[in-house]
Amino acid sequence: MRISIFGLGYVGSVSTACLAQDGHTTIGVDANPQKMALVAAGRAPVLEPGLDDLVGEAVRSGRLRVCPDGKAAVHDSDVSLICVGTPSNGNGSLNLHHVENVCSEIGKALAAKPGYHVVVVRSTVLPGTVQERLIPILEDRSGKRAGMHFGICMNPEFLREGSAIRDYYHPSQIVIGEFDQPSGDAVQDLYAAVDAPIVRTTIQAAEMLKYACNAFHAVKISFANEIGNLCLAHGIDGQQLMALFCQDRQLNVSPAYLKPGYAFGGSCLPKDLRALQYRAKEQDLTLPLLSAILESNQRQIQRGIGLVEQTGRKRIGVLGLSFKAGTDDVRESPSVPLVETLVGRGYQVCVYDEQVKPERLIGANKAYLDRELPHIASLMCSSVEEVVAMAEVVVIANGTAAFCRVPGLLRADQILIDLVGLTTGYNTARDELSQNQRIASQPAPMRV
């Protein structure tokens, strides 16, 4: 394919050299003449292991050249990759000046170019940017319509400085956020030489995925540092401890717990976080990340309460009282303050949990429920159907598999608030996903 690459920084120069290595014809465009001169001379414009050799070989073979004229580069290519920087403004907002200027330049070139051209955004931009900011610029400058006269995709990069070439050829996945299928097909063809799973999704999901990944990487580093600081205060080898931590591939380094949904609870997580915070204070340590977790969790509970209040309805059915499906443990379950707050604010609440039988609870579990919800027995129902019959709003508060069928039981005037994502497949096994999607896609009541 013939590809023009706008921006020859880390992402652009690595992408250009690797695409050329894979047999494509590439044209580099950059506002910095020094970068252009380096690439034209067969040298990498950034310091990256192995990149000098790739750039030199690509230039000598004729598969890579530079062009100071963006219009000519677009006219000589089938696909344009936008790889310019998106730095922070002083207030933390994203500076889109460079990417918008490139879109304006590409749009003007498209105005005079016959045939179909695909624009691919590799720059990191927030969800909604391509749809709300970049497509309008391209359409305005070109006088053409996205999806009709030109294609557009979001193709986030996951290249680490220092190992960018290896990351390019050995990614865990190639993500293509496509405006339409022809656009996605063209981008997929770019990576025919890369052996990796192809994920095709929406533009906004692709935009958000890059931010989710980077935020999680930052969380992991800060988490390891805070645990390391606490280890140091106790004479423990933090490096060795985190190496042991990472050996757990079932829970610690895995998809476990990384599923959007309701707040956490139970007898372990809240208690142990409080104990760590207290010990840190005893050691005169500040652990801001760990200290923020319980506050974040509490806000998730308040969010659930707020969603119920926004409905304006008074009869509320709550499905799931235990903190986790398949258990009767209600200790610090997020469902308990949800129910307690709604009852206290005058809502008519009924509750069903197939595992929780108040008369059978014992020990600390019983003591917790008696203290937090002493009137729970009067709120309990005997079945999902009984809750649905009574409620104007049905709230799914834990991941019990039987709750997957709730959407099919609701009347058209009822509202479903699924706090755990159960009916959209978030918290289900892969083999259950299609069934849940069918349920959720039935003509159904309003869903929050």
N, C-alpha and C positions, 0 to 999 in steps of 0.2 A: 504494500500500500504506500501511498505518498502522504507524508505526515508533516505538517508544520507545527513547530513547538514554540510557544510564546513564553519566554522566560528561561534563562539558562543558569539558574541557581542550582542548588542541590537536586531538587526534584526534576527540574527541566533537563539539566545536563545528563543526569543518570538515565532518565527516560529516553532521551535522544540517542545516547550511545547504545543502550541496550536494544532499542527498537531497530537501530541500524545494524547491530550485530545479528539480529534475527532476520535480516534480509529486506527490511523496509527501506524506503528512501525517505530521509529526514531532512528538514530545513529548520535551522535554528534562528530564532528572532529574539533580540534583546535590546533594550534601550541603552544598555551600557556598552559603548564601543570597545572597551578593553576586553570584556568577556567575548565579544564577537571575534576580536582579533586572535585571542587565544585559541578558540575553537577552530577558526579558519586555519591556524597554524598546526592543528592536530594536537593541541594540548588542552587538558581539562581546566575549566575556569574555577573549580573548587578542589579542595584537597580531599580526596576520597580514594582509598586503596583500590588499585586496578583500573581506575577511571581513565588515567592518562593513556594507558595502552589501548583501551576500547575506543576512545575518541580518535587517537592517532590512526588506528586501523580503519575506522569508519571513514575518516577523511580521505585516506589514501585509496580506499576502494571506490570512492565516489558516492557512497551511500549517505554521507553527511556533508552538508554545506551550510553556510550561514547566508542570511539575506537581510539587508537593512530595511527593506521595503515590505511592510506587513501585507499590503495589498497583493504584491507579487507572490508572496509566500502562500497566501490563501489560494490564489488562482492556480498555483502550481501543485496544489495538494488536494487530497480528498477528505482529509480529517485535520482539524486543528486542535491541539492540546494547549490548554491554558494552565501554565505552571508558575505564574508570578506570585510574589509574596502577598500575604494578607496580615500585616503587622497590627499591633495594638495601638489605638489612640491613647491619649493621656488619661482618659476616663475609663479605660479598659474595654471600650467598644472596639469592634473590628473595623480596620481601615480597608475599605474596598476600592480605594482610588486606583490602584494598579490594575486590578481585575476588571473594573468597569471601563477603564481606558482601553484595555485590550479588546473587550467585547465591542466597544464602539468602533475600533479599528477593523475588527473582523466583520462587523455588520456592514460597514461602508464597502468593504471588499466584496461581500456577498451580493450587494446591490447590483454589481456589474458582472457577476459570475453566473454563467448558465449551469444547470445541473444541480444535483443534490450534494450538499456538503454537511459534514457532521462536526459539531463543536463539542469538545470534551473538556469539562472543568476538572482539573486535578488539584487546583488550589483549595486549601481548606477554608470552607465557608459555612456559616451557620444555617440550620434548616430554614428553608423558605427563600434563601438568597437567590438561587438559580431561577426559581419560578417568579419571584416578586421583583427582583432587581435586574438580573442579567438577561433573561428572555425578553423583557420589554425593551431593553437597550438594543439587543440584536435585531428585533423586529422593527423598531423605529428607524435604526440606521440603514437597514437593508430594504425596508418596504416589503418584506416577505414574512411568512408565517411559520413558526416552529411546528414541526410535524408534517408540514405540507411542502415547504420549499427547502427547509434545512432541518437537520436533526440536532438534538442536544442531549448530552448525558452528564451525569456526575460520576467520576471515577476516582474515588479517594485513594491516596497513596499511603503505604505503610512502610516507608523506607527509613531506616535508622542511619544517622550519620556514622560512618566508620564501618558499616556492613551493608551499605545501600545496594550494591550490585548483587550480593548474595540474597538479600531480601527481595529484590526484584524477581530473581529467578526461582526462589523457593518460598513463595508466600503461602500462608495458610489458606488464603482464598483471594480471588479477584472479584471485587465488588463493582457492579455496574448499576447505577441508578439511571433508569432509562425514561425518557419522555414518551417514547413509543418503541415498538419492536424493531423497525429498521435501524433506528439509532443504536439500540443495544446490540444488534447483530454486527454493525460496523465496528463497535468497540471490542466486541468479543473476538473479531478477526485480528485485531491488533496483537492479541496475546496467544495466537495459535501455537507459538513455539514454547510457551510456558506451561509446564505440567502442574496445574493447580485447579482446584474446584472453582467453577464460575458461579457467582451468585448474582442474579438479576433481580433488582428490587425497584422501589420508587426512588425518585430523585431525593426527596426529603429524608428517607431512611438512610440513603447513602451519605448524605451530608451529616446526619446526626451520628452515624456509626463512628466516624473519625473522631468526633469529640468524645464519645463514650469511651473509646479505646484510650485516648490520651488522658482523660480524667482518671480512668482506672489505673493507668500506669503511674500517674502522680500519687494516687491513693496508696498503691502498693509500696512505693518508695517511702512515703511518709509513715506508713504503718510499720514497715521494717525498721525505720529509724527510731520511732517511738518505742517499739518493743526492745530494740537494741539499747536505747538509753536506760530503760528499766532493768534490763539484764545487767548492764554495767554497774548499776547501783547495788546489785546483789552479788557481784563477783561471778556472774555467769557469762560464758562466751556467747555473745549474741550471734556471731556468724555461724557457730555450730548449731545453736538452737534453731535459727531460721532454716538451716540446711535440713534439720530434722522435720521442721514444719512443712517444707516443700516436698518431703517424701510421701506425704499423704495426698495421693491423687484422687481419692474417692470424695473427699470433702473440701480440703484446703485449696488445692490447685485443680479445680474442676468446675463444671457448670453448676454444682450444688450451691444453693443460696443466691445465685445470680439470676433471679427471675422476678421481674417487677410484680408487686402485689401489695399485700397489707403489711402491717407492722409485725415485728417479731415479739415473742413472749416466751413463756415457759420458765422452768426452774433454774436454768443455767445461764443463758446469755445476759439478761438484765443484772442478775446477781453478780456474775463474774466481772462485768464491766464496772459496776459500782465498786467492787473490791479493788480492781486495778487502779481506779481513779483515787481511791482513798490511800492506797499504798504509795502512789506517786506523790501525793501531798506530803505523806510522812517522809519521803525522800527528797522533798523540795524540788520535785520535777514537774514541769508543765507538759502535758500531753494533749494538745488541742484537738488532734484528730480523734483519738479515743474518747475524749471528753464530749465531743459533739455528737457521738453516735446515739446516745440515749435521747438527747434533745431532738435529733432528726426522727427517731422512732416515734416520739410523742407527737410530733407534728403530723406524722402519717396517720395516727389515730384521730387527731383533730380534723384532718382532711376527710376521713370517712364520715365523721359526725357532720361536717359541713355539707357533704354531698347529700345526706339525708335531709338536712334542713332546707336545702335549696329546692327540694321537690315541692315544698308547701303542703305535703300530705301528713296525716296524723297516725294512720294505722301502719305500723312497721313490723315486718317479719324478718327476723335474723336467723340465718342458717349457719350453724357452726358456733359453738361456745368455747370449745377447747382451743388451745393455741396452735394446734396442729392436727391435721386429719389423722384418724386412726388411733387417737389417744383420748383419755378422759381427763387429761391434765389441764386444769383451768388456771393454774398459777401464773399470774401476770399475763394472761391471755389478752390480746388487744380487743377481743370481743367483749370482755367484761366491762371496761370503762365505756365502750360504745353503748352497750345496753344500759348501764347505770346512768349515763349522761342523758340518754333519750328519755328514760323513765322519769328522771328528775326534772326534765323540761316539759313534762306533760304529754309525751307521746304514748300511744297505746302500743305496747311492744309484746310480741310473742316470739318464742325462741325454740328452735329444734336442733338437737345434736344427737345423732344416733348412738354415740358413745357415752355421753354425759347423762348420768342418772343421779340427781342430787341425793337421793336416799341411799345410794350405794357408795358414795365417796367416803374416804376415810383419811385420817391423819392431816398433814399439812395442806393437802389438796382441799379437803372439806373445810378446814379452818379458813382458808383463803376465800372460798366462795361464800361461806357464812358471813364473813366480815364485809366483803365487797358488795355482795348481792343477797342479802338475807331473805329477800322475798322472791328468790328465783323460782321456787316451786310453782308459784302462781302464774309464772310467765311461760312455763314449758308446754310445748305441744308434743303430740305423739307421732307426727309424720310430716314430711315435706308438704304433702297435699293439704294438711290442716293449716299450715302456715300460709300457703299460697291462697287458700280460700278466705282467710281472715284479712290479709294485708293489702294495702294500696301500694306499698313499696316493699320489695323483697331484696334483702341484703345478703349476699354470699360472703361470709367472713372467714371461712377456711376451705382447704382444698379437698374436701370429701368428694369422692368420685360420684356419689349418687346425686350431687348437686348439678352435675353436667346437664341433667335432663330438665332443669328448672325452666329454661326459656320456652320449651314446648308446653309447659303447664300454664303459662300466664295468659291472662285475658288482655285484650287490646288496651284497656284503660290502666293497666298496672305498669309500674316502673321497676326495672331490674338494676340494682347497683352491685356489680361484681367487683368486690374489692381485691380479689386475688387473681383475677384474669383467668378463672377456671373455664368459663364458657367461650373464651377466645383461644384456648389451647396453650396459654403461656405455661401453666403448671402441670401439663400432662405429658405422659410418655409419648414418644414419636408415633407409636402404633395407635394411640388414641386420638391423635390430633385431627385426622380427617373426620372422624365421627363428631367431635366437638364442633368443628367448623360447619358441618352440615346442620347441627342443631342451632348454632348461632346464626346461620343464614336463613333460617325459616322466617316467614312473615311473623313478626314478633312485636311485643310492646316496646316502648322506649327503653333504651339501654344506656346506662351511664358508665 
